[in-house]
Amino acid sequence: MPPSPTDEIDFGYATSVARQAVALMQQHHVPPTPDNFAVWFKYARGTSAPLKQAIGALIASKRPFDAATNHELHRTFVDTQAAERAADAGVSEQLATLMSCAQQFLTAAIDDNRTQMRALDDVVAERDPRRLIESLVSELSQATRRATALEADFAHTSEELGKIRESLEEAEQRSKTDMLTGLANRHALEEFLNAVQLRAVEDGAALSALMIDIDNFKTFNDSYGHVVGDQVLKLMASVLREHIGESDLAARYGGEELMAVFPGADLERCRQLAERIRASVAERRIRRRATGEEISSITISIGVAELRPGEAAENLIDRCDRALYRAKRDGRNRVMTENDLDEAAAA
């Protein structure tokens, strides 16, 4: 079973991909810099459909991989933090502009109020009742016009602030979402686990998790290609969503490994959920979109564990991983729990 993190892959496979990346760079006259290698290694590995499409389009249009193009590929598809920093900078600039406008509105309102007070002082000094009324009506009309204009300015600013708030919410959601499957990413999973772990300790409630690995996924990718492999991962995500509740979380843990966390569920309930997920996946079929060819059935192995009092979330994940390894070692296409580890140790 390959290691969980996406950047930790089998040594032999990594070496093969690296050679392919170097060959591609030489073929397309890409300078062998660390940043360029990171881009082409990811391309050769086939884990990013958008990167594959981008490079494919560049090759098809015979566009040279010059310094600017290489930099943009790295910034967009490898250095994701750069994009986040750029987005943050854009939002900060928008906020600064709006703050400046708000300050101008407030200053104008204060100045207008002072002007109106001075005008009213002049009106009060008027002795002729008719002229006094005319002056009051005139000042009130002007004040109404100024207030209406100021209200419109504030309404526009509020609308802009609303758009920025939506942009920030969308950016936060993207930062916690795996782009391929639409599930939570590993960072979001860790945040969720920490939060529900604290609640479980406070309430004395159960908390269980399961880890899924697609059986023989590397062989599957080699046989059918990464596009079909991506289809399989999306199918897995869809099945997982069907079996989780509103208070649960499904996430892509790394590579072809997925996880689900179930607050309030004990080990047996989580095992039953895992078994339903396994059976549901075994019933599904995938067809190649280009040819309609039906792909061989997909099976998964699942490891299940329950949080123990006082332990760290990492220990829960570790037992899920070891139970998953046991399921694969015992023949795949099955569910194993941490109890199976205890029984094996006692045997």
C-alpha positions in Angstrom: 0.0 0.0 0.0 1.5 3.4 -1.0 2.1 5.9 1.8 -0.8 8.3 2.6 0.6 11.7 1.8 0.4 12.7 -1.8 4.1 13.7 -2.0 5.3 10.3 -0.7 5.2 7.7 -3.4 6.9 4.4 -4.1 10.6 4.9 -4.8 10.7 2.9 -8.0 7.6 4.6 -9.3 9.0 8.1 -8.4 12.2 7.3 -10.2 10.3 6.2 -13.3 8.2 9.4 -13.2 11.3 11.5 -12.7 13.0 10.0 -15.8 9.9 10.6 -17.8 9.8 14.3 -16.6 13.4 14.9 -17.5 12.9 13.3 -20.9 9.9 15.6 -21.6 11.8 18.7 -20.4 14.6 17.8 -22.8 12.1 17.2 -25.6 10.4 20.5 -25.2 13.6 22.5 -24.4 12.6 23.3 -20.8 15.6 24.5 -18.6 16.3 21.9 -15.9 15.6 24.2 -12.9 14.0 22.9 -9.6 10.7 24.8 -10.2 10.5 23.5 -13.8 11.2 19.9 -12.7 8.4 20.2 -10.1 6.0 21.2 -12.8 6.9 18.4 -15.3 7.2 15.8 -12.5 3.6 16.6 -11.6 2.7 16.5 -15.3 4.4 13.2 -15.9 2.7 11.7 -12.8 -0.7 12.7 -14.2 -2.3 13.8 -10.9 -3.5 17.2 -12.2 -5.9 17.2 -15.1 -5.8 21.0 -15.4 -2.0 21.0 -15.7 -2.2 18.2 -18.3 -4.6 20.3 -20.3 -2.6 23.4 -20.0 0.7 21.8 -21.2 -1.1 19.9 -23.9 -2.5 23.2 -25.2 0.9 24.8 -25.2 2.4 21.9 -27.0 -0.4 21.8 -29.6 0.0 25.5 -30.3 3.8 25.1 -30.6 4.3 27.8 -28.0 7.9 27.8 -26.6 8.3 27.1 -22.9 10.1 30.4 -22.2 10.9 31.8 -18.7 7.5 33.6 -18.4 5.5 30.5 -19.4 7.5 28.2 -17.1 7.1 30.7 -14.2 3.3 30.9 -14.8 2.9 27.1 -14.9 4.8 26.8 -11.6 2.8 29.6 -10.0 -0.5 28.3 -11.1 -0.2 24.5 -10.7 2.6 24.0 -8.1 3.0 27.0 -5.9 -0.7 27.3 -4.9 0.3 29.5 -2.0 1.4 32.2 -4.5 -2.2 32.3 -5.9 -3.6 32.5 -2.4 -1.2 35.4 -1.6 -2.2 37.2 -4.8 -5.9 36.7 -4.0 -5.3 38.0 -0.5 -3.5 41.0 -1.8 -6.3 41.8 -4.2 -8.9 41.6 -1.4 -6.7 43.7 0.8 -6.5 46.4 -1.9 -10.2 46.4 -2.3 -10.7 46.7 1.4 -8.3 49.6 1.6 -10.1 51.4 -1.2 -13.5 50.9 0.5 -12.1 52.1 3.8 -10.8 55.2 2.2 -14.2 55.8 0.6 -15.9 55.3 4.0 -13.6 57.8 5.6 -14.4 60.3 2.9 -18.2 59.7 3.3 -17.9 60.2 7.1 -15.8 63.3 6.7 -18.3 64.7 4.2 -21.2 63.9 6.5 -19.5 65.7 9.4 -18.7 68.7 7.3 -22.2 68.8 5.9 -23.7 68.6 9.4 -21.5 71.5 10.6 -22.5 73.6 7.5 -26.2 72.8 8.2 -25.9 73.8 11.8 -24.3 77.2 10.8 -27.1 77.7 8.3 -29.7 77.0 10.9 -28.1 79.5 13.3 -28.5 82.1 10.5 -32.1 81.1 10.0 -32.9 81.4 13.7 -31.6 85.0 13.6 -34.2 85.8 11.0 -37.1 88.0 12.4 -39.5 87.8 9.5 -41.8 84.7 10.0 -42.4 84.2 6.3 -38.7 84.3 5.5 -37.9 82.2 8.5 -40.2 79.4 7.2 -38.8 79.7 3.7 -35.3 79.5 5.0 -36.1 76.4 7.1 -37.8 74.7 4.2 -34.8 75.4 1.9 -32.3 74.1 4.5 -34.3 71.0 5.1 -34.6 70.3 1.3 -30.9 70.7 0.9 -30.2 68.4 3.9 -32.6 65.8 2.4 -30.8 65.9 -0.9 -27.4 65.5 0.7 -28.6 62.7 3.0 -30.1 60.9 -0.1 -26.8 61.1 -2.0 -24.8 60.0 1.1 -27.2 57.1 1.6 -26.7 56.0 -2.0 -22.9 56.1 -1.6 -23.1 54.0 1.6 -25.4 51.5 -0.2 -22.9 51.1 -3.0 -20.1 50.6 -0.5 -22.1 48.0 1.5 -22.7 46.2 -1.8 -19.0 46.1 -2.5 -18.3 44.9 1.0 -20.9 42.1 0.5 -19.1 41.0 -2.7 -15.7 40.9 -0.9 -17.2 38.9 1.9 -18.6 36.4 -0.6 -15.1 36.2 -2.3 -13.4 35.6 1.0 -15.9 32.8 1.9 -15.4 31.2 -1.5 -11.6 31.4 -1.2 -11.8 29.8 2.3 -14.0 27.0 0.9 -11.6 26.4 -2.0 -8.6 26.3 0.5 -10.4 23.4 2.3 -11.6 21.4 -0.7 -9.9 18.8 -2.8 -10.3 20.1 -6.4 -10.6 16.7 -8.1 -13.2 15.0 -5.8 -14.9 18.0 -4.2 -14.4 16.4 -0.8 -12.6 18.1 2.1 -8.8 18.1 1.8 -6.4 16.9 4.4 -6.0 20.3 6.0 -9.8 20.6 6.5 -9.9 17.0 7.8 -7.3 17.7 10.5 -9.2 20.9 11.5 -12.5 18.9 11.7 -10.9 16.1 13.7 -9.4 18.4 16.2 -12.8 20.2 16.7 -14.9 17.0 17.1 -12.3 15.4 19.2 -12.7 18.2 21.8 -16.5 17.9 21.7 -16.3 14.1 22.1 -14.1 14.5 25.2 -16.4 17.2 26.7 -19.6 15.2 26.0 -18.2 11.8 26.6 -19.5 10.8 23.2 -18.2 8.2 20.7 -16.1 9.2 17.7 -15.1 6.9 14.9 -13.4 7.1 11.6 -12.7 4.9 8.5 -10.0 5.0 5.9 -10.5 3.8 2.4 -8.0 2.7 -0.2 -8.8 1.7 -3.8 -7.5 -1.8 -4.4 -4.7 -2.1 -7.0 -5.1 1.5 -8.0 -1.7 1.9 -9.5 -2.3 -1.2 -11.7 -5.7 0.3 -12.6 -4.0 3.6 -13.6 -1.4 1.8 -15.7 -4.0 -0.2 -17.5 -6.6 2.4 -18.2 -4.8 5.8 -17.8 -5.1 8.6 -15.3 -8.2 10.1 -16.8 -10.1 6.9 -15.9 -8.3 6.9 -12.6 -9.7 10.3 -11.9 -13.2 9.0 -12.7 -12.8 6.3 -10.1 -11.8 8.8 -7.5 -14.8 10.9 -8.3 -17.0 7.8 -8.1 -15.6 7.0 -4.7 -16.3 10.6 -3.5 -19.9 10.3 -4.7 -20.5 7.0 -2.9 -18.9 8.4 0.2 -21.2 11.4 0.2 -24.2 9.1 0.0 -23.3 7.5 3.3 -22.4 10.4 5.5 -24.7 12.7 7.5 -24.7 16.4 8.0 -22.5 16.2 11.1 -20.0 13.9 9.4 -17.0 14.7 7.2 -15.7 13.0 4.1 -12.2 13.9 2.9 -9.5 12.9 0.5 -6.6 12.0 2.8 -4.0 11.5 0.1 -3.6 9.9 -3.3 -6.3 7.2 -3.6 -7.0 7.2 0.1 -10.2 8.7 1.5 -11.4 9.2 5.0 -14.7 9.7 6.8 -15.2 10.9 10.3 -18.4 10.1 12.2 -19.0 12.1 15.5 -21.3 10.1 17.8 -20.7 6.8 16.1 -19.1 3.9 17.9 -16.8 1.2 16.4 -19.7 -1.1 15.4 -21.8 1.5 13.8 -18.8 2.8 11.8 -18.0 -0.8 10.7 -21.5 -1.2 9.4 -21.3 2.1 7.5 -17.9 0.9 6.1 -19.4 -2.4 4.9 -22.3 -0.6 3.2 -19.8 1.7 1.4 -17.7 -1.2 0.4 -20.7 -3.1 -1.0 -22.0 0.0 -2.8 -18.6 0.5 -4.6 -18.4 -3.1 -5.6 -21.8 -2.8 -7.4 -20.7 0.3 -9.4 -19.3 0.2 -12.9 -17.3 2.8 -14.8 -17.3 3.3 -18.6 -14.6 5.0 -20.6 -16.2 8.2 -21.8 -14.4 8.1 -25.2 -15.3 4.5 -26.1 -18.1 3.4 -23.8 -16.0 0.4 -22.8 -17.0 -0.9 -19.4 -14.1 -1.0 -16.9 -13.5 -4.0 -14.6 -15.2 -3.8 -11.2 -13.7 -1.6 -8.5 -13.1 -2.8 -5.0 -11.9 -1.1 -1.9 -10.4 -2.0 1.4 -11.4 -0.1 4.6 -9.9 0.2 8.1 -12.1 1.4 11.0 -11.1 2.7 14.4 -12.7 4.5 17.4 -11.2 7.3 19.4 -10.0 6.3 22.8 -10.2 8.5 25.9 -7.3 11.0 26.1 -5.6 10.0 22.9 -4.5 12.3 20.0 -6.3 12.3 16.7 -3.1 11.0 15.0 -3.4 7.8 17.0 -7.0 7.3 15.7 -5.8 7.8 12.1 -2.8 5.4 12.7 -5.1 2.6 13.8 -7.4 3.2 10.8 -4.3 2.9 8.6 -3.1 -0.3 10.2 -6.5 -1.8 10.0 -6.7 -0.8 6.3 -3.3 -2.5 5.8 -4.5 -5.6 7.4 -7.6 -5.6 5.1 -5.3 -5.4 2.1 -3.0 -8.0 3.4 -5.8 -10.4 4.0 -7.1 -10.3 0.5 -8.6 -6.8 -0.2 -12.2 -5.9 -0.8 -13.0 -6.1 2.9 -13.5 -4.1 6.1 -11.2 -4.5 9.1 -11.4 -2.8 12.5 -8.9 -2.1 15.2 -10.3 -5.1 17.0 -8.9 -7.3 14.3 -5.5 -5.9 15.0 -5.9 -6.8 18.7 -7.0 -10.3 17.8 -4.1 -10.8 15.5 -1.7 -9.6 18.2 -3.2 -12.0 20.7 -3.0 -15.0 18.3 
